[in-house]
Amino acid sequence: MSQPLLPCVYRPTGTDRLRVSLPFDLRNRSWIHSVIGDRARPEYSKQHRYWLIARDHFSNLVQALLDRYSRVDVVAEFTTTEVCDSKNS
């Protein structure tokens, strides 16, 4: 599996973490921490080649990716009964 040319953020339904694929850069971990904070614990899956990041960081992460790469693919699964999170409104 090759590295993506554009970043991709996948937000599954439920409480699963975001899956974030980034073009290879040795500084990706430090960049992620600069966006979501040093206390956050992103995990890198070598098998799947993506980062697992808490859902709370979705909006900030997408905006930072747009600032860094100008484009980002976002896949956000939803259900018809899903209720918007009012704390992010």
N, CA, C and O atoms as CSV, one atom per row, in Angstrom:
chain,resi,resn,atom,element,x,y,z
A,1,MET,N,N,0.848,-1.180,0.000
A,1,MET,CA,C,0.000,0.000,0.000
A,1,MET,C,C,0.892,1.240,0.000
A,1,MET,O,O,1.776,1.365,0.847
A,2,SER,N,N,0.674,2.130,-0.914
A,2,SER,CA,C,1.508,3.322,-1.023
A,2,SER,C,C,0.956,4.445,-0.141
A,2,SER,O,O,-0.197,4.410,0.289
A,3,GLN,N,N,1.792,5.421,0.113
A,3,GLN,CA,C,1.389,6.575,0.907
A,3,GLN,C,C,0.479,7.473,0.072
A,3,GLN,O,O,0.671,7.589,-1.139
A,4,PRO,N,N,-0.511,8.109,0.706
A,4,PRO,CA,C,-1.418,8.978,-0.043
A,4,PRO,C,C,-0.731,10.265,-0.484
A,4,PRO,O,O,0.200,10.736,0.169
A,5,LEU,N,N,-1.195,10.828,-1.594
A,5,LEU,CA,C,-0.685,12.115,-2.052
A,5,LEU,C,C,-1.373,13.259,-1.320
A,5,LEU,O,O,-0.788,14.321,-1.110
A,6,LEU,N,N,-2.624,13.025,-0.937
A,6,LEU,CA,C,-3.395,14.001,-0.168
A,6,LEU,C,C,-3.767,13.384,1.171
A,6,LEU,O,O,-3.925,12.167,1.263
A,7,PRO,N,N,-3.907,14.192,2.202
A,7,PRO,CA,C,-4.360,13.645,3.481
A,7,PRO,C,C,-5.822,13.229,3.392
A,7,PRO,O,O,-6.593,13.778,2.606
A,8,CYS,N,N,-6.183,12.260,4.205
A,8,CYS,CA,C,-7.557,11.786,4.263
A,8,CYS,C,C,-7.939,11.582,5.724
A,8,CYS,O,O,-7.189,10.986,6.497
A,9,VAL,N,N,-9.108,12.083,6.089
A,9,VAL,CA,C,-9.643,11.887,7.435
A,9,VAL,C,C,-10.913,11.066,7.305
A,9,VAL,O,O,-11.846,11.455,6.601
A,10,TYR,N,N,-10.945,9.932,7.984
A,10,TYR,CA,C,-12.108,9.056,7.982
A,10,TYR,C,C,-12.715,9.082,9.371
A,10,TYR,O,O,-12.047,8.745,10.349
A,11,ARG,N,N,-13.987,9.482,9.470
A,11,ARG,CA,C,-14.700,9.521,10.749
A,11,ARG,C,C,-15.790,8.471,10.725
A,11,ARG,O,O,-16.837,8.675,10.111
A,12,PRO,N,N,-15.554,7.333,11.397
A,12,PRO,CA,C,-16.574,6.287,11.413
A,12,PRO,C,C,-17.722,6.654,12.344
A,12,PRO,O,O,-17.602,7.560,13.169
A,13,THR,N,N,-18.833,5.943,12.203
A,13,THR,CA,C,-19.947,6.148,13.132
A,13,THR,C,C,-19.562,5.601,14.494
A,13,THR,O,O,-18.575,4.879,14.628
A,14,GLY,N,N,-20.329,5.941,15.480
A,14,GLY,CA,C,-20.066,5.436,16.823
A,14,GLY,C,C,-18.983,6.242,17.517
A,14,GLY,O,O,-18.847,7.447,17.305
A,15,THR,N,N,-18.228,5.562,18.338
A,15,THR,CA,C,-17.217,6.245,19.142
A,15,THR,C,C,-15.796,5.938,18.696
A,15,THR,O,O,-14.840,6.334,19.364
A,16,ASP,N,N,-15.642,5.237,17.576
A,16,ASP,CA,C,-14.294,4.909,17.097
A,16,ASP,C,C,-13.498,6.174,16.809
A,16,ASP,O,O,-14.064,7.224,16.506
A,17,ARG,N,N,-12.193,6.060,16.907
A,17,ARG,CA,C,-11.304,7.188,16.672
A,17,ARG,C,C,-11.222,7.529,15.185
A,17,ARG,O,O,-11.544,6.709,14.325
A,18,LEU,N,N,-10.786,8.747,14.904
A,18,LEU,CA,C,-10.551,9.171,13.520
A,18,LEU,C,C,-9.397,8.362,12.954
A,18,LEU,O,O,-8.478,7.985,13.681
A,19,ARG,N,N,-9.447,8.097,11.660
A,19,ARG,CA,C,-8.324,7.471,10.954
A,19,ARG,C,C,-7.788,8.521,9.993
A,19,ARG,O,O,-8.501,8.986,9.103
A,20,VAL,N,N,-6.547,8.884,10.177
A,20,VAL,CA,C,-5.966,9.983,9.405
A,20,VAL,C,C,-4.756,9.469,8.628
A,20,VAL,O,O,-3.761,9.042,9.215
A,21,SER,N,N,-4.856,9.518,7.297
A,21,SER,CA,C,-3.746,9.148,6.417
A,21,SER,C,C,-3.075,10.419,5.931
A,21,SER,O,O,-3.735,11.344,5.456
A,22,LEU,N,N,-1.754,10.453,6.056
A,22,LEU,CA,C,-0.983,11.627,5.650
A,22,LEU,C,C,0.117,11.220,4.689
A,22,LEU,O,O,0.625,10.102,4.770
A,23,PRO,N,N,0.499,12.117,3.773
A,23,PRO,CA,C,1.704,11.855,2.981
A,23,PRO,C,C,2.890,11.704,3.936
A,23,PRO,O,O,2.940,12.369,4.971
A,24,PHE,N,N,3.839,10.841,3.596
A,24,PHE,CA,C,4.957,10.575,4.494
A,24,PHE,C,C,5.772,11.839,4.766
A,24,PHE,O,O,6.114,12.596,3.859
A,25,ASP,N,N,6.064,12.033,6.039
A,25,ASP,CA,C,6.941,13.111,6.492
A,25,ASP,C,C,7.419,12.714,7.878
A,25,ASP,O,O,6.607,12.364,8.734
A,26,LEU,N,N,8.704,12.762,8.108
A,26,LEU,CA,C,9.245,12.387,9.410
A,26,LEU,C,C,8.705,13.253,10.538
A,26,LEU,O,O,8.763,12.860,11.703
A,27,ARG,N,N,8.181,14.423,10.203
A,27,ARG,CA,C,7.681,15.348,11.222
A,27,ARG,C,C,6.182,15.211,11.480
A,27,ARG,O,O,5.616,16.031,12.203
A,28,ASN,N,N,5.526,14.206,10.917
A,28,ASN,CA,C,4.077,14.086,11.075
A,28,ASN,C,C,3.647,14.007,12.540
A,28,ASN,O,O,2.685,14.668,12.929
A,29,ARG,N,N,4.338,13.215,13.357
A,29,ARG,CA,C,3.946,13.080,14.762
A,29,ARG,C,C,4.027,14.423,15.478
A,29,ARG,O,O,3.102,14.793,16.201
A,30,SER,N,N,5.109,15.147,15.289
A,30,SER,CA,C,5.230,16.447,15.964
A,30,SER,C,C,4.218,17.451,15.414
A,30,SER,O,O,3.711,18.286,16.163
A,31,TRP,N,N,3.919,17.382,14.123
A,31,TRP,CA,C,2.917,18.272,13.550
A,31,TRP,C,C,1.539,17.976,14.142
A,31,TRP,O,O,0.802,18.898,14.492
A,32,ILE,N,N,1.191,16.692,14.254
A,32,ILE,CA,C,-0.095,16.316,14.847
A,32,ILE,C,C,-0.190,16.853,16.269
A,32,ILE,O,O,-1.218,17.404,16.661
A,33,HIS,N,N,0.876,16.694,17.040
A,33,HIS,CA,C,0.869,17.209,18.415
A,33,HIS,C,C,0.722,18.733,18.433
A,33,HIS,O,O,0.088,19.276,19.338
A,34,SER,N,N,1.286,19.414,17.472
A,34,SER,CA,C,1.146,20.878,17.443
A,34,SER,C,C,-0.297,21.294,17.163
A,34,SER,O,O,-0.721,22.383,17.549
A,35,VAL,N,N,-1.045,20.422,16.489
A,35,VAL,CA,C,-2.440,20.719,16.158
A,35,VAL,C,C,-3.377,20.323,17.295
A,35,VAL,O,O,-4.260,21.097,17.666
A,36,ILE,N,N,-3.196,19.135,17.847
A,36,ILE,CA,C,-4.161,18.618,18.825
A,36,ILE,C,C,-3.667,18.697,20.261
A,36,ILE,O,O,-4.422,18.387,21.183
A,37,GLY,N,N,-2.432,19.098,20.474
A,37,GLY,CA,C,-1.917,19.245,21.831
A,37,GLY,C,C,-0.981,18.124,22.236
A,37,GLY,O,O,-1.090,16.992,21.765
A,38,ASP,N,N,-0.067,18.464,23.114
A,38,ASP,CA,C,0.944,17.495,23.546
A,38,ASP,C,C,0.390,16.394,24.440
A,38,ASP,O,O,0.990,15.325,24.542
A,39,ARG,N,N,-0.737,16.637,25.085
A,39,ARG,CA,C,-1.311,15.623,25.971
A,39,ARG,C,C,-2.051,14.550,25.199
A,39,ARG,O,O,-2.336,13.487,25.749
A,40,ALA,N,N,-2.367,14.799,23.947
A,40,ALA,CA,C,-3.081,13.824,23.108
A,40,ALA,C,C,-2.172,12.633,22.827
A,40,ALA,O,O,-0.948,12.751,22.862
A,41,ARG,N,N,-2.773,11.509,22.553
A,41,ARG,CA,C,-2.021,10.287,22.297
A,41,ARG,C,C,-2.388,9.672,20.951
A,41,ARG,O,O,-3.073,8.650,20.905
A,42,PRO,N,N,-1.941,10.283,19.861
A,42,PRO,CA,C,-2.203,9.664,18.554
A,42,PRO,C,C,-1.409,8.368,18.425
A,42,PRO,O,O,-0.275,8.273,18.896
A,43,GLU,N,N,-2.010,7.385,17.790
A,43,GLU,CA,C,-1.330,6.107,17.561
A,43,GLU,C,C,-1.171,5.914,16.064
A,43,GLU,O,O,-2.077,6.219,15.289
A,44,TYR,N,N,0.004,5.398,15.657
A,44,TYR,CA,C,0.215,5.115,14.242
A,44,TYR,C,C,0.079,3.619,14.018
A,44,TYR,O,O,0.724,2.824,14.702
A,45,SER,N,N,-0.759,3.232,13.060
A,45,SER,CA,C,-0.915,1.834,12.686
A,45,SER,C,C,-0.003,1.563,11.492
A,45,SER,O,O,-0.287,1.999,10.376
A,46,LYS,N,N,1.088,0.847,11.727
A,46,LYS,CA,C,2.013,0.521,10.631
A,46,LYS,C,C,1.335,-0.380,9.601
A,46,LYS,O,O,1.568,-0.251,8.399
A,47,GLN,N,N,0.500,-1.288,10.082
A,47,GLN,CA,C,-0.173,-2.215,9.175
A,47,GLN,C,C,-1.082,-1.477,8.198
A,47,GLN,O,O,-1.082,-1.776,7.003
A,48,HIS,N,N,-1.858,-0.511,8.701
A,48,HIS,CA,C,-2.823,0.191,7.859
A,48,HIS,C,C,-2.320,1.536,7.355
A,48,HIS,O,O,-2.930,2.140,6.472
A,49,ARG,N,N,-1.215,2.005,7.911
A,49,ARG,CA,C,-0.589,3.277,7.519
A,49,ARG,C,C,-1.504,4.480,7.733
A,49,ARG,O,O,-1.655,5.332,6.857
A,50,TYR,N,N,-2.105,4.525,8.908
A,50,TYR,CA,C,-2.858,5.713,9.277
A,50,TYR,C,C,-2.709,5.979,10.765
A,50,TYR,O,O,-2.322,5.103,11.539
A,51,TRP,N,N,-3.028,7.214,11.146
A,51,TRP,CA,C,-3.007,7.644,12.539
A,51,TRP,C,C,-4.395,7.470,13.124
A,51,TRP,O,O,-5.393,7.712,12.445
A,52,LEU,N,N,-4.464,7.057,14.366
A,52,LEU,CA,C,-5.711,6.998,15.114
A,52,LEU,C,C,-5.713,8.162,16.091
A,52,LEU,O,O,-4.826,8.282,16.936
A,53,ILE,N,N,-6.724,9.020,15.966
A,53,ILE,CA,C,-6.783,10.260,16.743
A,53,ILE,C,C,-8.195,10.410,17.298
A,53,ILE,O,O,-9.168,10.075,16.621
A,54,ALA,N,N,-8.312,10.909,18.521
A,54,ALA,CA,C,-9.618,11.088,19.168
A,54,ALA,C,C,-10.550,11.950,18.315
A,54,ALA,O,O,-10.119,12.909,17.674
A,55,ARG,N,N,-11.823,11.592,18.319
A,55,ARG,CA,C,-12.834,12.276,17.515
A,55,ARG,C,C,-12.983,13.750,17.862
A,55,ARG,O,O,-13.360,14.547,17.003
A,56,ASP,N,N,-12.694,14.127,19.101
A,56,ASP,CA,C,-12.842,15.525,19.536
A,56,ASP,C,C,-12.019,16.488,18.695
A,56,ASP,O,O,-12.307,17.684,18.662
A,57,HIS,N,N,-11.006,15.982,18.022
A,57,HIS,CA,C,-10.085,16.833,17.264
A,57,HIS,C,C,-10.474,16.979,15.791
A,57,HIS,O,O,-9.723,17.568,15.013
A,58,PHE,N,N,-11.622,16.458,15.406
A,58,PHE,CA,C,-12.022,16.418,14.001
A,58,PHE,C,C,-11.942,17.793,13.322
A,58,PHE,O,O,-11.233,17.941,12.327
A,59,SER,N,N,-12.642,18.782,13.832
A,59,SER,CA,C,-12.703,20.093,13.174
A,59,SER,C,C,-11.339,20.777,13.114
A,59,SER,O,O,-10.932,21.269,12.061
A,60,ASN,N,N,-10.639,20.806,14.244
A,60,ASN,CA,C,-9.316,21.444,14.270
A,60,ASN,C,C,-8.342,20.741,13.332
A,60,ASN,O,O,-7.543,21.385,12.653
A,61,LEU,N,N,-8.416,19.420,13.303
A,61,LEU,CA,C,-7.507,18.654,12.456
A,61,LEU,C,C,-7.777,18.901,10.974
A,61,LEU,O,O,-6.842,19.092,10.196
A,62,VAL,N,N,-9.046,18.899,10.584
A,62,VAL,CA,C,-9.379,19.142,9.174
A,62,VAL,C,C,-8.934,20.543,8.758
A,62,VAL,O,O,-8.373,20.714,7.675
A,63,GLN,N,N,-9.174,21.541,9.598
A,63,GLN,CA,C,-8.748,22.908,9.275
A,63,GLN,C,C,-7.228,23.000,9.149
A,63,GLN,O,O,-6.719,23.641,8.230
A,64,ALA,N,N,-6.507,22.365,10.066
A,64,ALA,CA,C,-5.039,22.390,10.011
A,64,ALA,C,C,-4.524,21.667,8.761
A,64,ALA,O,O,-3.543,22.101,8.156
A,65,LEU,N,N,-5.172,20.581,8.376
A,65,LEU,CA,C,-4.772,19.873,7.158
A,65,LEU,C,C,-5.017,20.732,5.926
A,65,LEU,O,O,-4.204,20.737,5.002
A,66,LEU,N,N,-6.127,21.456,5.904
A,66,LEU,CA,C,-6.388,22.377,4.790
A,66,LEU,C,C,-5.330,23.465,4.733
A,66,LEU,O,O,-4.874,23.826,3.649
A,67,ASP,N,N,-4.935,23.989,5.881
A,67,ASP,CA,C,-3.897,25.013,5.924
A,67,ASP,C,C,-2.559,24.469,5.420
A,67,ASP,O,O,-1.813,25.170,4.736
A,68,ARG,N,N,-2.267,23.224,5.761
A,68,ARG,CA,C,-0.967,22.630,5.402
A,68,ARG,C,C,-0.917,22.127,3.958
A,68,ARG,O,O,0.094,22.302,3.278
A,69,TYR,N,N,-2.006,21.501,3.483
A,69,TYR,CA,C,-1.986,20.838,2.173
A,69,TYR,C,C,-2.903,21.473,1.128
A,69,TYR,O,O,-2.833,21.096,-0.042
A,70,SER,N,N,-3.738,22.399,1.500
A,70,SER,CA,C,-4.720,23.063,0.631
A,70,SER,C,C,-5.916,22.191,0.259
A,70,SER,O,O,-6.967,22.713,-0.112
A,71,ARG,N,N,-5.770,20.884,0.353
A,71,ARG,CA,C,-6.872,19.959,0.046
A,71,ARG,C,C,-6.821,18.811,1.043
A,71,ARG,O,O,-5.752,18.428,1.519
A,72,VAL,N,N,-7.984,18.275,1.346
A,72,VAL,CA,C,-8.066,17.103,2.222
A,72,VAL,C,C,-9.326,16.326,1.872
A,72,VAL,O,O,-10.385,16.915,1.652
A,73,ASP,N,N,-9.212,15.017,1.822
A,73,ASP,CA,C,-10.381,14.163,1.626
A,73,ASP,C,C,-10.969,13.856,2.994
A,73,ASP,O,O,-10.248,13.458,3.909
A,74,VAL,N,N,-12.276,14.040,3.136
A,74,VAL,CA,C,-12.964,13.759,4.399
A,74,VAL,C,C,-14.090,12.783,4.120
A,74,VAL,O,O,-14.937,13.019,3.259
A,75,VAL,N,N,-14.087,11.685,4.860
A,75,VAL,CA,C,-15.155,10.701,4.781
A,75,VAL,C,C,-15.766,10.631,6.172
A,75,VAL,O,O,-15.126,10.169,7.117
A,76,ALA,N,N,-16.995,11.087,6.292
A,76,ALA,CA,C,-17.681,11.105,7.583
A,76,ALA,C,C,-18.930,10.241,7.494
A,76,ALA,O,O,-19.934,10.648,6.911
A,77,GLU,N,N,-18.864,9.049,8.074
A,77,GLU,CA,C,-20.035,8.190,8.103
A,77,GLU,C,C,-21.041,8.763,9.087
A,77,GLU,O,O,-20.669,9.426,10.055
A,78,PHE,N,N,-22.308,8.505,8.833
A,78,PHE,CA,C,-23.342,8.962,9.752
A,78,PHE,C,C,-24.541,8.036,9.655
A,78,PHE,O,O,-24.671,7.259,8.708
A,79,THR,N,N,-25.405,8.129,10.635
A,79,THR,CA,C,-26.665,7.407,10.594
A,79,THR,C,C,-27.779,8.446,10.583
A,79,THR,O,O,-27.577,9.584,11.006
A,80,THR,N,N,-28.929,8.062,10.110
A,80,THR,CA,C,-30.042,9.019,10.044
A,80,THR,C,C,-30.546,9.403,11.424
A,80,THR,O,O,-31.273,10.386,11.562
A,81,THR,N,N,-30.175,8.652,12.439
A,81,THR,CA,C,-30.606,8.970,13.811
A,81,THR,C,C,-29.520,9.655,14.610
A,81,THR,O,O,-29.696,9.898,15.804
A,82,GLU,N,N,-28.390,9.976,13.975
A,82,GLU,CA,C,-27.279,10.606,14.680
A,82,GLU,C,C,-27.673,12.016,15.143
A,82,GLU,O,O,-28.319,12.767,14.412
A,83,VAL,N,N,-27.273,12.350,16.359
A,83,VAL,CA,C,-27.556,13.660,16.931
A,83,VAL,C,C,-26.280,14.464,16.921
A,83,VAL,O,O,-25.224,13.961,17.305
A,84,CYS,N,N,-26.364,15.726,16.481
A,84,CYS,CA,C,-25.185,16.593,16.438
A,84,CYS,C,C,-24.654,16.823,17.844
A,84,CYS,O,O,-25.419,16.879,18.806
A,85,ASP,N,N,-23.354,16.954,17.953
A,85,ASP,CA,C,-22.704,17.224,19.220
A,85,ASP,C,C,-22.804,18.730,19.496
A,85,ASP,O,O,-22.152,19.528,18.821
A,86,SER,N,N,-23.600,19.109,20.463
A,86,SER,CA,C,-23.861,20.520,20.718
A,86,SER,C,C,-22.663,21.258,21.286
A,86,SER,O,O,-22.603,22.484,21.188
A,87,LYS,N,N,-21.693,20.545,21.887
A,87,LYS,CA,C,-20.534,21.238,22.449
A,87,LYS,C,C,-19.610,21.788,21.372
A,87,LYS,O,O,-18.790,22.658,21.667
A,88,ASN,N,N,-19.711,21.313,20.133
A,88,ASN,CA,C,-18.874,21.797,19.047
A,88,ASN,C,C,-19.620,22.787,18.153
A,88,ASN,O,O,-19.092,23.211,17.124
A,89,SER,N,N,-20.825,23.154,18.532
A,89,SER,CA,C,-21.605,24.084,17.701
A,89,SER,C,C,-21.271,25.511,18.019
A,89,SER,O,O,-21.833,26.425,17.416
